[in-house]
Amino acid sequence: MNNFKSTFFTNAVNLVIFVLFITTDQSVDSSELFEAFNAECLKSHDTHRAKHKDTNPVKINHKLVKSADKCAKFLAETNTFRHSPHAGLLYGENQWLALVSSKAGTKQIYNRLTCNEVIASWHREQRYYDYKPPKGWHPKNIKQVGHFTQLVWRGSKEIGCAKSMNETNRKVYLVCHYLPVGNIPGKYADNVMREQ
């Protein structure tokens, strides 16, 4: 009988510990996830910026994280994809959108989406960028290269990123905000440097 009580008690304690572990694991603070996500975004930005001559690393700005989060949530809630009204004035802005083939896959894509994937796609726009100073205010193909130029813009020193999703319309959004603003007309030659 004592052996039964001992085994029962041990199993009950293990079950309680297991349940506590699961409960704790499922209730991860969203601010911790935000911090981890932005740490990854920062590392990815710095990795790609380091490829370019005289382009320094950036740092996280929590006000930019909040503005990027607000923008990403607005895009998801309104099922739209357009730059925020303050983009280019108060901060630089890069956006990314994924259209998911099934509703069931939207949350999976959202959960698995890494900042590295998105930042790498923005950096690949470099293949369309002509490093000769543009004849006009902006490169003529700014819509093809604008994510890249903002990503590596020498004058930008701070970033904040966020992601959101719209499960009903099967869309996943990622937004990054930058300070100082990049893609300034007439300033590309001084801020978008060739790879080293």
Secondary structure, DSSP 8 states (H G I E B T S, - for coil): -HHHHHHHHHHHHHHHHHHHHHHHHHT--HHHHHHHHHHHHHHHHHHHHTTBTT----EE-HHHHHHHHHHHHHHHHHT-----TTBTTTBEEEEEEEE-SSHHHHHHHHHH--HHHHHHHHHGGGGG---S--SSSS-TTHHHHHHHHHHH-TT--EEEEEEEEETTTTEEEEEEEEES----TT-HHHHS--B-
